[in-house]
Amino acid sequence: EEGMKLAEKINQSCYQIAKSECDNGATFEALEDEELLEEVIDWERCLLLGFATVKVASKVSEFYTEASRKRYEFMTKKIAETLKDNEAGLLFIREEHRLQFSKDIEVFSIFPPALDELHRWLRDEASKKEETKEKEGKEEKPKETEERK
């Protein structure tokens, strides 16, 4: 519940997709360790300030890289713990991420221009399923009538 509220504040589009999936039975899982995320954000802010010396820039860059590595390791471990065999997961993350997925996870990357295509595909698939159900329902009725004769 708290995570969904946060997602809604951060990115309305991603929230709508996640909410729709959760409304259809999906589970919303926390993926971040708050402390690790905040450390990465702090080091990132330091990098944005600029430096007078290469020595300090190098040190801050090392700290940022190490904090990022720990963050992504935590996220990778969390995915491995929560995503079970034969389950699908949906992850909203920026393109430059350094997440390493286990070899048994098949990853489909969807980038912003393809997002509309994904929405269309999901709508089309839902429509096809409805049409199939309706056709099956119509085809079964005459069979039942014939069996009763």
Buried (B, 14 or more C-beta within 10 A) or exposed (E): EEEEEEBBEEEEEBBEBBBEBEEEEBEBEEBBBEEBBEBBEEBEEBBEEEBEEEEEBEEBBEBBEEBBEBBBBBBBEBBEEEBEEEEEBEBBEEEEEEBEBEEEEEEEEEEEEEEEEEEEEEEEEEEEEEEEEEEEEEEEEEEEEEEEE
